[in-house]
Amino acid sequence: MMVGVDRLKVFDSRDVELDCELHVQALHGQLPHSQTGTVENEVFVSARLIANEEPLTNEISTTAVAHIDGVAEWKEKLSFPITVRDLPRETQLELEVRSARKFPSDVLCRSRMAIFGDDNRLLQGSRCAMLTPSGETKKKHDYLGAKFMEQHAELERLEGFLVQYEQGNLPSVNWLDNLVFSRIRDARKNQLGVARTTGDFIQLVLEFPVYAQPVVYRQRSEEEHAIEIHKWQHLTWLVDDEVNFMLENPAERKHQKLSRSVGRGVVDIQLKPDGSEKRRLATIIQLPPTRPLDMESQNLLWKFRFAMRQDPRALTKFLKCVDWSDPAETKASVQLMREWEPIGPAAALELLTPTFTNVDVRRYAVAILRQTDEEDLLMYLLQLVQVRVIERSVRNALGRLTTNFVALRYETEDDNELAKFLVERGVENAVVGNYLYWYLQVGWEGSAAERSASTFRLFERACRSKSKKGGGFWDTLKFQQELTERITVRFPIITQEVNMLRGARKVERLRAILSSENELGAMLSSFPQAIPNPLNPTVLGLLPGENKVSRAFDFILTWSTISESSVFKSALSPLKLTFQTLTGDRATMIFKKGDDLRQDQLCVQMISLMDRLLKRENLDLKLTSYRVLATGSDTGLIEFVKSQGVADILKEHEKLTTYIALHNPDPHGPNGCTMTSMMNFVKSCAGYSVITYLLGVGDRHLDNLMLASDGRLFHIDFGFIMGRDPKISPPSMKLCKEMVEAMGEYFSEFKTYCCEAYNILRKSESVVLLLNLFSLMADANIPDININQDYERSRLRFESKFALELDDEAAMQHFISEIHRSSNAFLDPIFERAHRVAQAFR
């Protein structure tokens, strides 16, 4: 306990469970020159909390603002991820003013200040931090004159009184208040004048939160901690099965049943919500689809269900509040669903999640999806096939709980509308059929294999019943599978022999193995029949002699071009295989074994989908959409895109702009490049920065960043997503100094594109679609979102990346701070060097 402090008039720091916050107001003073000798006119402030030279939080930064005439103003709040109660007595605030136009950013000046004063009181109110130029020791400012130092001390004393006044500890006297406020304004004006003319006097004006009473540091004693533990250990927990079953409170459920009037026939169809209820309903409707609804929200939705029928966004929320175990309520809700304004495909996907088990609801969702064209269907096909697995799992679970549900209906295997819909589209469209075959064939192993078997058999019967042409289509798909199985069987032998060699001898040995002298080589050299490219089947137009549109494959593989095959420098030694097509072109793909490519397949699908969402808003960020197809739990094919790794480019050319200018020369363009190629680079960097941030892509290094000859940058190898990363404290996006230097004067355009793309993907309809697709993959055995491991954490992490609680302007500031944090990541260059050393031994 503090001596001389009245405990009744202060707060103990251990009782304050609020986050530490700081308002950065302004910077006054002439900043020193940067390391390059230039005067900085755009700066930002980074701050963190430390104790005993150890960091308590990561750095957080303000936005970059202009520094003009000795003044830079922010008026921006920074929130640290730590509460006041968790602060040690030795906590200090470390502040740095950095240049926003250099990479890595130069530290221009810095300061530290104790969070708790000499009297153990937490800092509150307005404070001025005296900054020291980087590389210099802390200066005294006595040379500015005794008068100035007296004014400075007087200002600190007056601001201390101001804090007490705001806390109500000083009485309010109008004439005296006006006099003190006037003196504070004059003192601040004098200091600002000195700061503008003196290079050695730099101050940062801060505003700490003001509490109702002073907050005094007090550490929790060991005795109190022991008493608290002792109390918890002697608690007796009583579990009421009726209360905890299905996580419902029986009293609340009884109230809900009584408040709903379906069973009693009392329904007010004309009932309208008032102003406050409209605002509450609007908030509920805007909630992301993954958020559960509390009982109060459910009752409000039910009460005004008829008034919301014209809003398609409200349908899924309404269906969540229905008691499907009540036959009367179920019947009334299904009827109302059919009268509702039709929803879109994104919302229909939510109705196919395990949350909704009613057959009529799921059939309604399939009916909506039937209206989509093939291009949209291909974007959702992977998830729709996964729904077949979910349906069987849910049905089995519900079968074991039939005693707890009344009049619960669910589709049988024979009348499943989704299976029929997928098979119909697969038979009608060869492209859909190609992907449907592989999605059904791959990924559902062990106990899950039987779940998709019935749909697979139904698909085969439908193909073979479509005359000779349908049977031939099925046979080509089977030959695709046979070919990949042959390569898979021979792959361990190939890699064993190839990995014993280095450099060009690896490629020579691979081509010798793939020659026609062995069984695999003979199969690759001459196919018994032309087969469709499993990675890139597309739709052609009219066939000669026919009056109807027919569907075929654009790329038909005829035989393998052994002389163009090679092996990649990687731990798993992927193979590059080139095939000849009927049109005389080359189809190049990568065969990879040892990695579960289902995760890469999902990420590439999400990237392509986000690219489409951006282009619908007329924002083309020049993303490279290549294809990935898993052919087994640890095998798959990847479309080869002619490009070069950023690491190899820097090794050969030192600068990325040298490589871009080599392929796109323009003596009058930026860095000798054409403007088109430079904007391709800037836009693609922005697009992948936003998308990899949202997906939480990890293990980013310069070997899995590729650069095409036209300047487009793209990412490969998505073995770590949803925040997982083998490195310590990785940046939220890969933004190395070489990329920033290549953008040069267009770095501001890069940030603009990032913010624009981020806000487009944060729109309600985009978030609903992305979250629903993510939820449908919960049981797909994808490592980083596996429901049996830590799916809930992955889901929350994915949802949090959209920052839905922020408006567009705040979201822009949030993402700009992420850009600055990532471009200044301290450990990233160290891990990059370690990765290059490891690669040198391969």
Secondary structure, 3 states (H helix, E strand, C coil): CCCCCCHHHCEEHHHCCCEEEEEEEEEECCCCCCCCCCCCCEEEEEEEEEECCEECCCCEECCCEECECCEEEEEEEEEEEEEHHHCCCCCEEEEEEEECCCCCCCEEEEEEEECECCCCEECCEEEEEEEEECCCCCCCCHHHCHHHHHHHHHHHHHHHHHHHHHCCCCCCCHHHHHHHHHHHHHHHHHHHHHHHHCCCCEEEEEEECCCCCCEECCCCCHHHHHHHHHHHHCCCCCCCHHHHHHHCCHHHHHHHHHHCCCCCCCCCCCCCCCHHHHHHHHHHHHCCCCCCCCHHHHHHHHHCCHHHCCCHHHHHHHHHCCCCCCHHHHHHHHHHHHHCCCCCHHHHHHCCCCCCCCHHHHHHHHHHHCCCCHHHHHHHHHHHHHHHHHHHHHHHHHHCCHHHCCCCCCCCCCCCHHHHHHHHHHHHCHHHHHHHHHHHHCCCCHHHHHHCHHHHHHHHHHHHCCHHHHHHHHHHHHHHHHHHHHHHHHHHHHHHHHCCCCCHHHHHHHHHHCCCCCHHHHHHHCCCCCEECCCCCCCCCECCCCCCECCCCCCEEEEECHHHCEECCCCCCCEEEEEEECCCCEEEEEEEECCCHHHHHHHHHHHHHHHHHHHHCCCCCCCCCCCEEECCCCEEEEECCCCEEHHHHHHHHCCHHHHHHHHCECCCCHHHECHHHHHHHHHHHHHHHHHHHHHCCCCCCCCCEEECCCCCEEECCCCCCCCCCCCCCCCCCCCCHHHHHHHHHHHHHHHHHHHHHHHHHCCHHHHHHHHHHHHHCCCCCCHHHCCCCCHHHHHHHHHHCCCCCCCHHHHHHHHHHHHHHHHCCCCHHHHHHHHHHHHHCC
